[in-house]
Amino acid sequence: MIGVSTQQFLEIDQIREGVILLKNRALRGILMVSSQNFALKSEDEQTATIYSFQNFLNSLDFSVQILVQSRKLNITGYIEKLKELEKGQTNELLKIQTGDYRKFIEELIKGSSIMSKNFFAVVPFTFFESQLQTKKGIKELLRPSGVLGQVSEEQFQRAKNQLWQRMEFVALGLRRCGLTTIPLSTEELIELFWTYHHPEEAEVGYYPELPPEIIQ
């Protein structure tokens, strides 16, 4: 049986300068988005939030993918720190209270899973859109150095700048909804995709060490 690399099944060609370059020469940027407790807001605040989000969606002239990542939260390290703190207590009362708190946490999570959720906005851009805005236009697309061939550094930088403009537009729209956003760096993007393919290792807090040369 012929060995097959996982990378052959991925649509990602490379990740550089905080940008995902797909095999079809499309680009993606990812914003990590904060959350808010909608249920705790007053009725007027809820209405205002919905109205702001509706205006944000109506203002978009490109697609945006909303991604929700749910993952089991491993707190083994936290329990171990509590044990160390308990042993190091010189005050007997504090030692007892620390031990009781540790046992309470252990009983609380016994038989159940604590889930953490992360929210992301995936913003797209294509070299086709970038080329349409240049004087060379469609002719450039048909050349070997165009979208269907090797991407030049100039083409990449031009498309990346336009992608970042879209990401800033999305960030502004979400900010009006009371949400904060952070664009993921190259290292963070790699870790994000790694966790999807290695969920068990990610749940215990293990992440591979990335070579410095691939972190741009």
C-alpha beads as a LAMMPS data file, in Angstrom:
LAMMPS data file: protein, C-alpha beads

216 atoms
215 bonds

1 atom types
1 bond types

-500.0 500.0 xlo xhi
-500.0 500.0 ylo yhi
-500.0 500.0 zlo zhi

Masses

1 110.0

Atoms # bond

1 1 1 0.000 0.000 0.000
2 1 1 1.396 3.392 -0.975
3 1 1 1.900 5.793 1.926
4 1 1 -0.096 9.008 1.645
5 1 1 0.768 12.215 3.450
6 1 1 -1.985 14.087 5.295
7 1 1 -0.914 17.245 3.465
8 1 1 -2.163 15.759 0.186
9 1 1 -5.724 15.977 1.511
10 1 1 -5.415 19.553 2.763
11 1 1 -6.436 22.504 0.621
12 1 1 -3.680 24.615 2.174
13 1 1 -0.560 25.198 0.109
14 1 1 1.285 27.374 2.627
15 1 1 0.828 29.760 5.535
16 1 1 2.962 32.896 5.541
17 1 1 2.797 36.393 6.999
18 1 1 -0.487 35.603 8.740
19 1 1 -2.136 34.569 5.458
20 1 1 -3.387 31.148 4.344
21 1 1 -2.606 30.451 0.692
22 1 1 -4.783 27.660 -0.711
23 1 1 -3.812 25.311 -3.520
24 1 1 -6.293 27.034 -5.839
25 1 1 -4.404 30.298 -5.154
26 1 1 -7.156 31.787 -3.002
27 1 1 -6.255 33.571 0.229
28 1 1 -7.766 33.380 3.690
29 1 1 -7.250 35.455 6.812
30 1 1 -8.668 34.477 10.194
31 1 1 -9.808 36.743 13.017
32 1 1 -10.260 35.389 16.511
33 1 1 -13.452 36.937 17.905
34 1 1 -14.403 37.499 21.527
35 1 1 -17.731 36.357 22.945
36 1 1 -20.375 38.048 25.055
37 1 1 -23.147 36.760 27.309
38 1 1 -26.175 37.767 25.274
39 1 1 -28.623 36.296 27.815
40 1 1 -27.435 38.651 30.571
41 1 1 -28.131 41.769 28.515
42 1 1 -31.288 43.788 28.909
43 1 1 -33.942 43.607 26.216
44 1 1 -32.869 46.975 24.793
45 1 1 -29.217 45.901 24.723
46 1 1 -30.127 42.645 22.991
47 1 1 -32.136 44.530 20.371
48 1 1 -29.269 46.967 19.793
49 1 1 -26.793 44.098 19.401
50 1 1 -29.013 42.288 16.898
51 1 1 -29.547 45.498 14.934
52 1 1 -25.801 46.203 14.848
53 1 1 -25.019 42.663 13.677
54 1 1 -27.735 42.894 11.012
55 1 1 -26.203 46.143 9.720
56 1 1 -22.778 44.495 9.693
57 1 1 -24.023 41.575 7.587
58 1 1 -25.828 43.898 5.170
59 1 1 -22.639 45.945 4.704
60 1 1 -20.623 42.972 3.445
61 1 1 -20.063 42.550 -0.285
62 1 1 -17.993 39.385 0.212
63 1 1 -18.581 36.146 2.094
64 1 1 -17.407 35.614 5.671
65 1 1 -17.340 32.217 7.361
66 1 1 -18.139 32.013 11.081
67 1 1 -16.248 29.180 12.755
68 1 1 -16.906 27.860 16.276
69 1 1 -14.319 25.565 17.855
70 1 1 -15.424 23.445 20.823
71 1 1 -12.758 21.598 22.741
72 1 1 -12.477 19.726 26.019
73 1 1 -10.613 21.803 28.560
74 1 1 -7.937 19.867 30.389
75 1 1 -7.288 21.239 33.891
76 1 1 -4.853 18.568 35.079
77 1 1 -2.122 21.182 35.297
78 1 1 -4.364 23.381 37.450
79 1 1 -5.071 20.482 39.854
80 1 1 -1.343 19.750 40.120
81 1 1 -0.622 23.392 40.947
82 1 1 -3.263 23.272 43.692
83 1 1 -1.595 20.183 45.137
84 1 1 1.778 21.943 45.164
85 1 1 0.202 25.015 46.773
86 1 1 -1.448 22.821 49.392
87 1 1 1.848 21.147 50.291
88 1 1 3.660 24.474 50.487
89 1 1 1.188 26.124 52.870
90 1 1 2.701 26.853 56.264
91 1 1 -0.587 28.008 57.749
92 1 1 -2.591 24.938 58.742
93 1 1 -5.963 26.629 58.146
94 1 1 -4.966 27.751 54.633
95 1 1 -3.637 24.267 53.934
96 1 1 -6.987 22.725 54.859
97 1 1 -8.924 25.304 52.803
98 1 1 -6.678 24.727 49.754
99 1 1 -7.166 20.967 50.069
100 1 1 -10.931 21.346 50.355
101 1 1 -11.005 23.595 47.284
102 1 1 -8.929 21.080 45.294
103 1 1 -11.264 18.246 46.247
104 1 1 -14.277 20.395 45.344
105 1 1 -12.860 21.021 41.843
106 1 1 -12.030 17.330 41.385
107 1 1 -15.580 16.319 42.368
108 1 1 -17.049 19.031 40.139
109 1 1 -15.367 17.748 36.988
110 1 1 -15.676 14.041 37.808
111 1 1 -17.738 12.316 35.135
112 1 1 -18.233 15.478 33.093
113 1 1 -16.300 17.469 30.529
114 1 1 -15.554 21.161 30.715
115 1 1 -15.754 22.620 27.228
116 1 1 -14.075 25.743 25.951
117 1 1 -15.322 27.568 22.867
118 1 1 -13.373 29.780 20.499
119 1 1 -14.928 31.890 17.757
120 1 1 -13.329 32.842 14.447
121 1 1 -14.228 34.849 11.347
122 1 1 -12.650 33.561 8.132
123 1 1 -12.185 36.283 5.520
124 1 1 -11.553 35.318 1.858
125 1 1 -9.756 36.989 -1.035
126 1 1 -8.662 35.716 -4.442
127 1 1 -5.917 36.675 -6.855
128 1 1 -8.643 36.943 -9.492
129 1 1 -10.159 39.895 -7.595
130 1 1 -6.724 41.438 -7.225
131 1 1 -5.901 41.126 -10.931
132 1 1 -9.211 42.666 -11.989
133 1 1 -8.157 45.853 -10.203
134 1 1 -4.910 46.160 -12.186
135 1 1 -4.390 47.481 -15.716
136 1 1 -3.236 44.056 -16.904
137 1 1 -6.601 42.592 -16.006
138 1 1 -7.693 39.250 -17.376
139 1 1 -4.585 38.781 -19.554
140 1 1 -2.453 38.494 -16.440
141 1 1 -4.559 35.590 -15.231
142 1 1 -3.722 33.519 -18.293
143 1 1 0.044 33.812 -17.878
144 1 1 2.148 31.220 -16.016
145 1 1 2.850 33.773 -13.286
146 1 1 -0.855 34.477 -12.787
147 1 1 -3.483 32.877 -10.603
148 1 1 -3.264 29.478 -12.261
149 1 1 0.517 29.356 -12.046
150 1 1 3.264 30.427 -9.674
151 1 1 2.426 33.448 -7.539
152 1 1 5.020 36.207 -7.605
153 1 1 6.014 38.121 -4.478
154 1 1 4.470 41.298 -5.911
155 1 1 1.152 39.541 -6.534
156 1 1 1.144 38.024 -3.065
157 1 1 1.865 41.327 -1.311
158 1 1 -0.802 43.157 -3.325
159 1 1 -3.424 40.495 -2.568
160 1 1 -2.367 40.305 1.087
161 1 1 -2.841 44.055 1.540
162 1 1 -6.338 43.872 0.059
163 1 1 -7.162 40.878 2.244
164 1 1 -6.053 42.837 5.329
165 1 1 -8.292 45.722 4.293
166 1 1 -11.232 43.311 4.288
167 1 1 -10.211 41.940 7.675
168 1 1 -10.061 45.464 9.113
169 1 1 -13.548 46.121 7.707
170 1 1 -14.862 42.953 9.381
171 1 1 -13.110 43.854 12.655
172 1 1 -14.723 47.302 12.610
173 1 1 -18.186 45.861 11.974
174 1 1 -17.848 43.350 14.809
175 1 1 -16.502 46.042 17.118
176 1 1 -19.762 47.939 16.618
177 1 1 -21.505 44.811 17.884
178 1 1 -19.470 44.939 21.080
179 1 1 -16.963 42.272 20.003
180 1 1 -13.183 42.470 19.844
181 1 1 -11.064 40.720 17.229
182 1 1 -7.430 39.695 16.827
183 1 1 -5.902 38.535 13.513
184 1 1 -4.113 35.212 13.891
185 1 1 -0.386 35.175 13.171
186 1 1 1.364 32.476 11.130
187 1 1 2.231 30.523 14.266
188 1 1 -1.317 30.782 15.617
189 1 1 -2.804 29.673 12.286
190 1 1 -0.564 26.609 12.209
191 1 1 -1.526 25.733 15.784
192 1 1 -5.226 26.185 14.960
193 1 1 -5.131 23.701 12.088
194 1 1 -2.883 21.373 14.062
195 1 1 -5.467 21.154 16.857
196 1 1 -8.155 20.093 14.366
197 1 1 -6.062 17.143 13.234
198 1 1 -4.638 16.303 16.689
199 1 1 -7.512 16.991 19.129
200 1 1 -6.354 14.561 21.835
201 1 1 -2.867 16.065 22.062
202 1 1 -4.293 19.600 22.025
203 1 1 -6.673 18.801 24.882
204 1 1 -3.756 17.956 27.194
205 1 1 -1.932 21.119 26.187
206 1 1 0.643 19.634 23.815
207 1 1 1.662 21.662 20.762
208 1 1 4.578 20.877 18.446
209 1 1 7.582 23.162 18.442
210 1 1 7.641 25.149 15.212
211 1 1 10.940 25.820 13.405
212 1 1 11.815 29.561 13.449
213 1 1 12.140 29.669 9.656
214 1 1 8.434 28.910 9.072
215 1 1 7.171 31.544 11.516
216 1 1 6.844 34.724 9.454

Bonds

1 1 1 2
2 1 2 3
3 1 3 4
4 1 4 5
5 1 5 6
6 1 6 7
7 1 7 8
8 1 8 9
9 1 9 10
10 1 10 11
11 1 11 12
12 1 12 13
13 1 13 14
14 1 14 15
15 1 15 16
16 1 16 17
17 1 17 18
18 1 18 19
19 1 19 20
20 1 20 21
21 1 21 22
22 1 22 23
23 1 23 24
24 1 24 25
25 1 25 26
26 1 26 27
27 1 27 28
28 1 28 29
29 1 29 30
30 1 30 31
31 1 31 32
32 1 32 33
33 1 33 34
34 1 34 35
35 1 35 36
36 1 36 37
37 1 37 38
38 1 38 39
39 1 39 40
40 1 40 41
41 1 41 42
42 1 42 43
43 1 43 44
44 1 44 45
45 1 45 46
46 1 46 47
47 1 47 48
48 1 48 49
49 1 49 50
50 1 50 51
51 1 51 52
52 1 52 53
53 1 53 54
54 1 54 55
55 1 55 56
56 1 56 57
57 1 57 58
58 1 58 59
59 1 59 60
60 1 60 61
61 1 61 62
62 1 62 63
63 1 63 64
64 1 64 65
65 1 65 66
66 1 66 67
67 1 67 68
68 1 68 69
69 1 69 70
70 1 70 71
71 1 71 72
72 1 72 73
73 1 73 74
74 1 74 75
75 1 75 76
76 1 76 77
77 1 77 78
78 1 78 79
79 1 79 80
80 1 80 81
81 1 81 82
82 1 82 83
83 1 83 84
84 1 84 85
85 1 85 86
86 1 86 87
87 1 87 88
88 1 88 89
89 1 89 90
90 1 90 91
91 1 91 92
92 1 92 93
93 1 93 94
94 1 94 95
95 1 95 96
96 1 96 97
97 1 97 98
98 1 98 99
99 1 99 100
100 1 100 101
101 1 101 102
102 1 102 103
103 1 103 104
104 1 104 105
105 1 105 106
106 1 106 107
107 1 107 108
108 1 108 109
109 1 109 110
110 1 110 111
111 1 111 112
112 1 112 113
113 1 113 114
114 1 114 115
115 1 115 116
116 1 116 117
117 1 117 118
118 1 118 119
119 1 119 120
120 1 120 121
121 1 121 122
122 1 122 123
123 1 123 124
124 1 124 125
125 1 125 126
126 1 126 127
127 1 127 128
128 1 128 129
129 1 129 130
130 1 130 131
131 1 131 132
132 1 132 133
133 1 133 134
134 1 134 135
135 1 135 136
136 1 136 137
137 1 137 138
138 1 138 139
139 1 139 140
140 1 140 141
141 1 141 142
142 1 142 143
143 1 143 144
144 1 144 145
145 1 145 146
146 1 146 147
147 1 147 148
148 1 148 149
149 1 149 150
150 1 150 151
151 1 151 152
152 1 152 153
153 1 153 154
154 1 154 155
155 1 155 156
156 1 156 157
157 1 157 158
158 1 158 159
159 1 159 160
160 1 160 161
161 1 161 162
162 1 162 163
163 1 163 164
164 1 164 165
165 1 165 166
166 1 166 167
167 1 167 168
168 1 168 169
169 1 169 170
170 1 170 171
171 1 171 172
172 1 172 173
173 1 173 174
174 1 174 175
175 1 175 176
176 1 176 177
177 1 177 178
178 1 178 179
179 1 179 180
180 1 180 181
181 1 181 182
182 1 182 183
183 1 183 184
184 1 184 185
185 1 185 186
186 1 186 187
187 1 187 188
188 1 188 189
189 1 189 190
190 1 190 191
191 1 191 192
192 1 192 193
193 1 193 194
194 1 194 195
195 1 195 196
196 1 196 197
197 1 197 198
198 1 198 199
199 1 199 200
200 1 200 201
201 1 201 202
202 1 202 203
203 1 203 204
204 1 204 205
205 1 205 206
206 1 206 207
207 1 207 208
208 1 208 209
209 1 209 210
210 1 210 211
211 1 211 212
212 1 212 213
213 1 213 214
214 1 214 215
215 1 215 216
